[in-house]
Amino acid sequence: MERLQPIQAKSVPSFGLVWLLTVVGASLMFPVISVLFVNYYKSEDPAWIDLLYRQKHVALQRRASEPRRLVIVGGSGALFGIDAELIEKKLHIPTVNFATHAGLGLRYLLDRAERELRSGDIVLLAAEYETWPDAYRDSEGPAFDYIWTYDKPYLASMNRIEAAKMISAVPWSQWPRSTAGWIDRIHGDYFHFRELSFYSVATLDSSGDIHVTAPSAKSQPPSFPFPGDPTLPAMQSIRQFGSFARSKGIQLLWTWPNIARPATLSQPPGFLIDRLQSSGFVILDQPADNAFPPDWFMDTPYHPNPCCRRVRTEELIRRLRPVLGLPPAPQKVTGLFLLAGTDHRRTDGNTFADHPGVVFRYLSPEPGLDAISPEAAAQLVRGGTPVYTDSEEARKLLASADLTLQLQSRQSLSIPEWFAQYPSCVFCVAAPPNHSLDPIWKSAIPNTIYRQLATGAASAAMFSAGAAPILGGEINQQRLQSNAIPCVVSIHTVPQAQIVVDDREFVSSPAGVCVVAIDPEMGIVVGSAIFAGGANLETWRLYRVAERTASGRAL
């Protein structure tokens, strides 16, 4: 009987080598797969930031032919706190608010700005104090989520250690969420359409400013949260940004962020001032100059309400004038404009573009640096200083000092004139049942829409130049898509007319015809109105404050 020869396991070394190469290959491929697949499309902040940057890119491109532009860089404190449109109107320099979200950190904010800037630009940096530590990208959060989802090429610009930290910080739970996110994106869905609260990218204007009014949180920081470490990576970023600006001929300006006034006012550390100045920044103000009462802020200590925003921007404009080569504002006050309540919107009547001596103050029973009491306003009126307002909320406060409002000027537009303000826009119309319609509408809108509105029946319509009108009793979730900036419109007519853009109601009325004008390239609402049946629409009023006589009339 022959003896069987033992089988030699020659495959063992080969199997071990294959297993080892598989492990090594998987280890090498895992980061690549992670970068390509992982996303945070299901998260609020990255979607919000992405749409903001897309809109602001369009705003900058529209001013690309200008010899110089003023570009505001910062987080949401600058987004909510600085009015670029007002700066452009009063200083006659093209201005874009390029501010987005403090959670991105100072390094990213500066890097993203570099991509858009060109020779001759002027940068106004207004970074929140919390952007200096810049640790947001170390774990899930605004910067981490946004970079992973919408700016993955930025990972290649990071140093290897930092990029490795980001890759290892992705939790396994994000993989199934990433799958759901890809499915949403394939269907064209954006997070902000359903989930965002009062924020909406439709509330921006063509200068990149946001216009919202939110409830007040009334939080007050104990002190200015200055950075305490001169070795922070953001400090080096400031130096590098300064070098970049010098190479491009870009002028750098610094303004301290607007913030609810801390309980303790203090001065910034010397190393911070030295770094800013050595990097080429002209410092326009002191931290205390931009600290205002906590009651003037909305949902965070960095988000001033629209009235405070106007006060802050007007003071900033006075500081910018000599830096931009304009004569300084007169030392003597030539007029006073009073703001009251929480809401305010710039109009042609309250701009005072050619009157730099007009100052803006909050009307308040508790006067302060940027506020004035009704009694102090009365003294100015009696002394001959022109005092103005367009706020009905100011009327009651002024009455306590025997003051009243006298109509100074106003603007009215015919219906065709109102529509003519917004060339190249998409118009949304909502008419409730039994509305009245002036015949002048026939010259302002397509004939098919006019005929439907003229019946008095509830009607919804959308139209723009060169496109077939959309008409119906209701219009739900109609999508506008231009320049990859989505915009969703819903028009309701029963029981009242209502127009909603990106889940935010812009106008509604139980009797009047509602109209909204949308810039399709930026996905923003640029105008809204309610037409109550007449041929004209009053767009603004300006009042002169005057003493009240015994009969209750103005002197």
VENLIN-V942082 format. One record per residue. N is the residue number from 0. RES is the residue in three letters. PSI is psi in whole degrees, -180 to 180 (none if undefined). Layout:
BEGIN
n={N;N}
res={RES;RES}
psi={PSI;PSI}
END
This chain:
BEGIN
n={0;1;2;3;4;5;6;7;8;9;10;11;12;13;14;15;16;17;18;19;20;21;22;23;24;25;26;27;28;29;30;31;32;33;34;35;36;37;38;39;40;41;42;43;44;45;46;47;48;49;50;51;52;53;54;55;56;57;58;59;60;61;62;63;64;65;66;67;68;69;70;71;72;73;74;75;76;77;78;79;80;81;82;83;84;85;86;87;88;89;90;91;92;93;94;95;96;97;98;99;100;101;102;103;104;105;106;107;108;109;110;111;112;113;114;115;116;117;118;119;120;121;122;123;124;125;126;127;128;129;130;131;132;133;134;135;136;137;138;139;140;141;142;143;144;145;146;147;148;149;150;151;152;153;154;155;156;157;158;159;160;161;162;163;164;165;166;167;168;169;170;171;172;173;174;175;176;177;178;179;180;181;182;183;184;185;186;187;188;189;190;191;192;193;194;195;196;197;198;199;200;201;202;203;204;205;206;207;208;209;210;211;212;213;214;215;216;217;218;219;220;221;222;223;224;225;226;227;228;229;230;231;232;233;234;235;236;237;238;239;240;241;242;243;244;245;246;247;248;249;250;251;252;253;254;255;256;257;258;259;260;261;262;263;264;265;266;267;268;269;270;271;272;273;274;275;276;277;278;279;280;281;282;283;284;285;286;287;288;289;290;291;292;293;294;295;296;297;298;299;300;301;302;303;304;305;306;307;308;309;310;311;312;313;314;315;316;317;318;319;320;321;322;323;324;325;326;327;328;329;330;331;332;333;334;335;336;337;338;339;340;341;342;343;344;345;346;347;348;349;350;351;352;353;354;355;356;357;358;359;360;361;362;363;364;365;366;367;368;369;370;371;372;373;374;375;376;377;378;379;380;381;382;383;384;385;386;387;388;389;390;391;392;393;394;395;396;397;398;399;400;401;402;403;404;405;406;407;408;409;410;411;412;413;414;415;416;417;418;419;420;421;422;423;424;425;426;427;428;429;430;431;432;433;434;435;436;437;438;439;440;441;442;443;444;445;446;447;448;449;450;451;452;453;454;455;456;457;458;459;460;461;462;463;464;465;466;467;468;469;470;471;472;473;474;475;476;477;478;479;480;481;482;483;484;485;486;487;488;489;490;491;492;493;494;495;496;497;498;499;500;501;502;503;504;505;506;507;508;509;510;511;512;513;514;515;516;517;518;519;520;521;522;523;524;525;526;527;528;529;530;531;532;533;534;535;536;537;538;539;540;541;542;543;544;545;546;547;548;549;550;551;552;553;554}
res={MET;GLU;ARG;LEU;GLN;PRO;ILE;GLN;ALA;LYS;SER;VAL;PRO;SER;PHE;GLY;LEU;VAL;TRP;LEU;LEU;THR;VAL;VAL;GLY;ALA;SER;LEU;MET;PHE;PRO;VAL;ILE;SER;VAL;LEU;PHE;VAL;ASN;TYR;TYR;LYS;SER;GLU;ASP;PRO;ALA;TRP;ILE;ASP;LEU;LEU;TYR;ARG;GLN;LYS;HIS;VAL;ALA;LEU;GLN;ARG;ARG;ALA;SER;GLU;PRO;ARG;ARG;LEU;VAL;ILE;VAL;GLY;GLY;SER;GLY;ALA;LEU;PHE;GLY;ILE;ASP;ALA;GLU;LEU;ILE;GLU;LYS;LYS;LEU;HIS;ILE;PRO;THR;VAL;ASN;PHE;ALA;THR;HIS;ALA;GLY;LEU;GLY;LEU;ARG;TYR;LEU;LEU;ASP;ARG;ALA;GLU;ARG;GLU;LEU;ARG;SER;GLY;ASP;ILE;VAL;LEU;LEU;ALA;ALA;GLU;TYR;GLU;THR;TRP;PRO;ASP;ALA;TYR;ARG;ASP;SER;GLU;GLY;PRO;ALA;PHE;ASP;TYR;ILE;TRP;THR;TYR;ASP;LYS;PRO;TYR;LEU;ALA;SER;MET;ASN;ARG;ILE;GLU;ALA;ALA;LYS;MET;ILE;SER;ALA;VAL;PRO;TRP;SER;GLN;TRP;PRO;ARG;SER;THR;ALA;GLY;TRP;ILE;ASP;ARG;ILE;HIS;GLY;ASP;TYR;PHE;HIS;PHE;ARG;GLU;LEU;SER;PHE;TYR;SER;VAL;ALA;THR;LEU;ASP;SER;SER;GLY;ASP;ILE;HIS;VAL;THR;ALA;PRO;SER;ALA;LYS;SER;GLN;PRO;PRO;SER;PHE;PRO;PHE;PRO;GLY;ASP;PRO;THR;LEU;PRO;ALA;MET;GLN;SER;ILE;ARG;GLN;PHE;GLY;SER;PHE;ALA;ARG;SER;LYS;GLY;ILE;GLN;LEU;LEU;TRP;THR;TRP;PRO;ASN;ILE;ALA;ARG;PRO;ALA;THR;LEU;SER;GLN;PRO;PRO;GLY;PHE;LEU;ILE;ASP;ARG;LEU;GLN;SER;SER;GLY;PHE;VAL;ILE;LEU;ASP;GLN;PRO;ALA;ASP;ASN;ALA;PHE;PRO;PRO;ASP;TRP;PHE;MET;ASP;THR;PRO;TYR;HIS;PRO;ASN;PRO;CYS;CYS;ARG;ARG;VAL;ARG;THR;GLU;GLU;LEU;ILE;ARG;ARG;LEU;ARG;PRO;VAL;LEU;GLY;LEU;PRO;PRO;ALA;PRO;GLN;LYS;VAL;THR;GLY;LEU;PHE;LEU;LEU;ALA;GLY;THR;ASP;HIS;ARG;ARG;THR;ASP;GLY;ASN;THR;PHE;ALA;ASP;HIS;PRO;GLY;VAL;VAL;PHE;ARG;TYR;LEU;SER;PRO;GLU;PRO;GLY;LEU;ASP;ALA;ILE;SER;PRO;GLU;ALA;ALA;ALA;GLN;LEU;VAL;ARG;GLY;GLY;THR;PRO;VAL;TYR;THR;ASP;SER;GLU;GLU;ALA;ARG;LYS;LEU;LEU;ALA;SER;ALA;ASP;LEU;THR;LEU;GLN;LEU;GLN;SER;ARG;GLN;SER;LEU;SER;ILE;PRO;GLU;TRP;PHE;ALA;GLN;TYR;PRO;SER;CYS;VAL;PHE;CYS;VAL;ALA;ALA;PRO;PRO;ASN;HIS;SER;LEU;ASP;PRO;ILE;TRP;LYS;SER;ALA;ILE;PRO;ASN;THR;ILE;TYR;ARG;GLN;LEU;ALA;THR;GLY;ALA;ALA;SER;ALA;ALA;MET;PHE;SER;ALA;GLY;ALA;ALA;PRO;ILE;LEU;GLY;GLY;GLU;ILE;ASN;GLN;GLN;ARG;LEU;GLN;SER;ASN;ALA;ILE;PRO;CYS;VAL;VAL;SER;ILE;HIS;THR;VAL;PRO;GLN;ALA;GLN;ILE;VAL;VAL;ASP;ASP;ARG;GLU;PHE;VAL;SER;SER;PRO;ALA;GLY;VAL;CYS;VAL;VAL;ALA;ILE;ASP;PRO;GLU;MET;GLY;ILE;VAL;VAL;GLY;SER;ALA;ILE;PHE;ALA;GLY;GLY;ALA;ASN;LEU;GLU;THR;TRP;ARG;LEU;TYR;ARG;VAL;ALA;GLU;ARG;THR;ALA;SER;GLY;ARG;ALA;LEU}
psi={129;143;130;136;137;142;126;126;70;-19;-14;-50;-40;-43;-43;-39;-42;-44;-44;-44;-35;-45;-46;-43;-43;-39;-38;-35;-24;-48;-38;-45;-41;-48;-39;-31;-43;136;166;44;-21;7;150;-54;-48;-37;-42;-47;-42;-46;-36;-47;-37;-44;-44;-30;-43;-44;-40;-39;-33;-20;19;-27;-4;143;-29;149;147;119;119;126;136;-167;-155;-18;-42;-33;-44;-21;-13;129;98;-37;-41;-43;-44;-41;-38;-27;-3;43;130;126;135;131;101;12;148;-78;124;-24;-11;-21;155;-38;-46;-42;-42;-42;-42;-37;-38;-35;-25;-20;155;171;139;-12;159;126;128;106;126;76;135;154;-34;-8;-17;-47;-36;44;12;-24;1;-19;176;133;-175;-51;-48;-52;-41;-46;-44;-32;-43;-10;54;-30;-24;-27;-35;-24;-12;157;158;-37;-45;-41;-39;-39;-42;-42;-43;-17;-6;120;152;-27;-17;-19;-50;-34;-34;-38;-47;-36;-43;-39;-43;-44;-38;-34;1;15;142;142;-43;-16;-30;-29;-27;151;-111;-9;142;132;-16;-14;2;165;-177;-8;-2;5;154;147;93;157;123;161;151;133;-20;41;145;119;151;-32;174;124;64;151;140;2;114;-8;7;143;-31;-28;-41;-34;-39;-43;-45;-38;-38;-42;-43;-44;-42;-40;-24;-2;36;131;139;129;148;131;135;146;147;138;150;134;122;161;-32;122;138;172;149;153;148;-38;-30;-44;-43;-43;-42;-48;-41;-21;-3;6;136;118;120;-24;-175;155;-40;-23;-27;21;125;164;140;-30;-16;3;163;-117;-16;162;-3;-6;93;152;168;-32;-45;-38;-41;-45;-47;-45;-37;-42;-38;-41;-40;-37;-29;-27;-58;-30;-31;9;16;155;142;154;147;142;-36;130;123;-8;160;132;130;130;147;156;-144;-17;146;145;135;137;171;-25;-27;10;-43;48;-35;22;73;-12;-6;126;159;129;148;128;118;144;-21;93;157;-160;-39;15;158;141;160;-35;-41;-36;-38;-38;-41;-41;-46;-25;-2;1;128;128;130;162;161;17;122;-25;-21;-24;-48;-41;-40;-29;-29;-17;23;39;154;174;133;126;122;-49;164;166;133;142;143;164;-46;-36;-39;-46;-34;-17;-21;69;149;18;161;130;136;133;134;122;124;170;144;31;159;152;122;143;-19;-19;-28;-30;0;-22;162;148;-38;-38;-39;-44;-40;-45;-35;-17;-17;-2;158;129;143;141;152;138;159;166;133;10;149;134;151;129;141;-179;-31;153;118;128;47;127;130;135;112;134;30;18;105;154;127;131;137;131;120;149;-13;132;-12;162;138;135;123;127;124;49;20;126;127;-29;146;153;141;-14;-35;164;123;140;139;137;128;129;108;-23;-36;-14;39;153;118;-10;148;151;158;121;116;7;-20;-180;-11;159;126;125;-28;160;146;130;147;131;132;162;148;136;178;-30;-4;-1;162;148;none}
END
